Amino acid sequence: MLLSHGGEPARAAGPVARRTVEQVLALAPDEASRAGGRTHGSGSLWADAGCPEPGALWGLCPGGGDRVYRTVVDTDGPAYRCDCPGREGPCEHVLGLLLLCASGDPALRAGGAAPEWARAWLEGRRPSGAGESGGTGDAGSPAVGTATGASGPADREAAAQRAARRAERITGGAQELEQRLTDLLRGGLAAADRPDHGLWEETAARMVDAQAPGLAARVRELEAVAASGAGWPVRLLEACALLHLLDAAWLRRERLPAPLAATVRTRVGLTVPAEGPPVRDRWLVLAQQDSPDGTLVTRRIWLYGQNSGRTTLLLSFGAAGRAPALCLVVGSTIDAEITPFPGGGRLRGDLGERFGTPTEEALPPPGGTPADATGAYGRALHDDPWLDAWPVTLRDVIPVPLEGGWQLVGASDGSALPLTATALSRAGLWKLVAFAGGRPVSVFGECGHRGFDPLAAWSPHTAAEGDRRTKARDAEAWDLDTAGIVALT
């Protein structure tokens, strides 16, 4: 990736604000680059890296063989230069350097002199006299090696060409995956659980090469299914069927309804921006859950709109060892605009402008029975057949033990939902059991084909009727969040 700085905006003379992890990941041209950037956001992968002055970063990253890639970044744009073979920028090395900066990784040495190759490029971007190509300062001019978000006709045309090339690669990967699935089923599943069976990792690597990280992740899930114990052939066949469905949907995406086509694009690993008019509402924060994954921490925040009645999911990311930037207090209510992402039942949203300060006066969602929850999940599968779970609220349910686990039983109709294996392994289960104390409670969580995963609980009578004595009694015994919600994550 040899990039020119000619025509790029000149470096700013004033202080430069450090980007957050979310802002860095938003610069990635695709999911494959985003995943590579997360990997290279670890200082252990860099032979040397530094920040000689505010707004300037450089690094040396070992590649294959004896090759060492040289990367330099001007964070003002950002603009960058990297000699890796990547053609779509910013590459994983540029993103990795920016993530090191965002997380304050000590591997990025502050101060000191930059190497000659980095210093020469950075000095070439300093403001210069009129008529010199490096000092135009025209931020609206599209330029190779910048990630300024310019939206001129040339920029849009280049983006369309990149998208078309990537779609062709994904199509080739999907066709190859279809053939591999056919060969697997034709030969039988008996050998698929052998420890030395290399089909899964090889196939996943091919999907990464095709820039389809969503397909690669599902292939790796097949390997986990094959090693999941008794009954694995049935589960593996079901997972293969879902993967075949995703393949077939991608290859015929032009014939699909627009919402389903958007879901398919997201599932194969293409990133799509939030779109449509924002929804302003008073949003109650129902739950917040962090999931560490190697070099990245993913935070999932569930909100409930008091006026719209819709539930939405916010995602935030942070480097390993550091909390994601977005943090909302469970039980608080914010007045804000949220723009939904296309596909997947438009469940995920992007938090926009907030108005005023958070309050604590809000009622949790009314909820329904376990039978209502399974019905809601079934309807959601119509929009996204690959959906693992759907957010629901259960009202008046009692935690009841059963052989090998627990279930939530509806007090009104006796319908029940088993808890997932993940829920059984968390301390939140015992918090829920003790909080309920054998009486009905309301529980918010995710209902899916594996069961129900509880994320928060409250007394339905306290929330709906404002029973001050009950709320006071619960507050004495429990560390309640605002609105009387007990976090179970």
Secondary structure, DSSP 8 states (H G I E B T S, - for coil): -----TT-----SS------HHHHHTT-SSHHHHHHHHHTTSGGG-SEEEEEETTEEEEEEE-STT-EEEEEEETTTTEEEE-SS--SSS-HHHHHHHHHHHHT-TTSEESS---HHHHHHHHTTS---TT-GGG---TTS--TTB-S---SHHHHHHHHHHHHHHHHHHHHHHHHHHHHHHHHHHH-STTTT-TT--HHHHHHHHHHHTT-HHHHHHHHHHHHHHTS-TTHHHHHHHHHHHHHHHHHHHHTGGGS-HHHHHHHHHHHT------S--EEEEEEEEEEEEEEETTEEEEEEEEEETTT--EEEEEEEEETTS--S----TT-EEEEEEEE-SSGGG-BEEEEEEEEEEES-------B-HHHHHHHHHHHHHH-TT--EEEEEEEEEEEEEETTEEEEEETTT--EEEB-HHHHTSTHHHHHHHHHTTS-EEEEEEEETTEEEEEEEE-HHHHHH--HHHHHHHHHHS---GGG-EE--
